[in-house]
C-alpha cells in the first residue's frame, strides 16, 4: 500500500511536493487442523476432514476455495495402534490468507469378537471320547475347559468319567487386535449305562429245599467289572417251596441292595424246575413155604409214603 501526502498551497505558499509512504499488508494466517479420528480394527477408515480457524473481519470458509489434501497411512487391515493423519496444501487457497497445517491422529481400537459354540448332544456313560467345536469370528483359536461335571478335556476332545450334568466352557483370550471374548458354555447330560442282571435257571427234586439262587451281571463299559463298580446284592425269590409239586416256577430277580454309581439295572428272571423225587421200596423178606400152608400177607413200604401194590412176577 502507498499513501500520498499532498498540500495544494495558497496565496502565500506554492503547492508542496507530494510525499508518499508505503507499507506491506501481509496475508493473515489460517490454521488447517486435521480432526482426530478413530475406528475399529478391520473396519474401513472413516472419512477424514479438517477444521479451519483464524478468520478475521467476521469472514468464514466462504473465502476459501479448493480443499486441502488429507491422508493417513492406516488402511482396513492396520493393526491396533495410532496412525498419523497428514493434512497438506492440496489446492486450497484464499486471497488474503496463508495456511499452516496441523496433523491429526487416527486411533485403531480393538475389534470385539464373538464365540459360536455348537450344542453338545446328551451322552451315556461308556460312550467314546468325542470332540467339541467352537469358533471365534476373529479367526483366533478357541480353548476349552470343563466348567463342571464328570468329564475331562484335552484340546477339544472330551472324555466322560461319570454320570450327571457336564458344562464345557469355550474361551478366547484375545490379542492386541481383539479383547478377550465372552465365555460361551454348552451343557449336556451323561446318563447311566445299563447293566443286565440275569438270574440263572435252577432245578431240584420234589420235596427238596430250594437251591441257592444266583445271577450274572453283564453290560459293563470302560473295562470295568462287578468287583470294582457294584456293591450290595440283588434280591432273588421264587414262589416254590419244599412242598411244591413238580412243575416250573418263576425265579424273580430285583434290585435288592444292588448299587453302582454309573449304572442302572435291568432284570431278567429265570425258571426253577421241580422234578419228581426218587423213591425206594423196602420189602420184608419172605420165608419159604410148604404146599398147603395158609395164605399170608406181604409187608412192603415206600419211603415216599405212597401205597405199595403187589403182583406175582413168577411162580405158583
HUMOGI-V995821 format. One record per backbone hydrogen bond with DSSP energy under -1.0 kcal/mol. NH is the residue of the N-H (numbers start at 1). CO is the residue of the C=O. If there is no record, write none. Layout:
NH & CO
NH & CO
This chain:
3 & 21
5 & 19
10 & 13
16 & 7
19 & 5
21 & 3
23 & 1
28 & 96
30 & 98
31 & 53
32 & 100
33 & 51
34 & 102
35 & 49
37 & 105
39 & 107
41 & 109
43 & 40
51 & 33
53 & 31
59 & 56
63 & 60
64 & 61
65 & 93
69 & 88
71 & 86
78 & 75
81 & 108
83 & 106
85 & 104
86 & 71
88 & 69
91 & 67
92 & 89
93 & 65
97 & 94
98 & 28
100 & 30
102 & 32
104 & 85
106 & 83
107 & 37
108 & 81
109 & 39
111 & 177
116 & 135
118 & 133
123 & 189
125 & 191
127 & 124
130 & 158
132 & 156
135 & 116
137 & 114
139 & 136
143 & 171
145 & 169
147 & 167
148 & 167
151 & 149
152 & 159
154 & 157
157 & 154
158 & 130
159 & 152
161 & 150
162 & 150
164 & 190
166 & 188
167 & 148
168 & 186
169 & 145
170 & 184
171 & 143
175 & 178
181 & 172
184 & 170
186 & 168
188 & 166
190 & 164
191 & 123
193 & 262
195 & 264
196 & 218
197 & 266
198 & 216
199 & 268
200 & 214
202 & 271
204 & 273
206 & 275
208 & 205
216 & 198
218 & 196
224 & 221
228 & 225
229 & 225
230 & 226
231 & 259
235 & 254
237 & 252
244 & 241
249 & 272
251 & 270
252 & 237
254 & 235
257 & 233
258 & 255
259 & 231
263 & 260
264 & 193
266 & 195
268 & 197
270 & 251
272 & 249
273 & 202
274 & 247
275 & 204
282 & 301
284 & 299
293 & 290
301 & 282
303 & 280
305 & 302
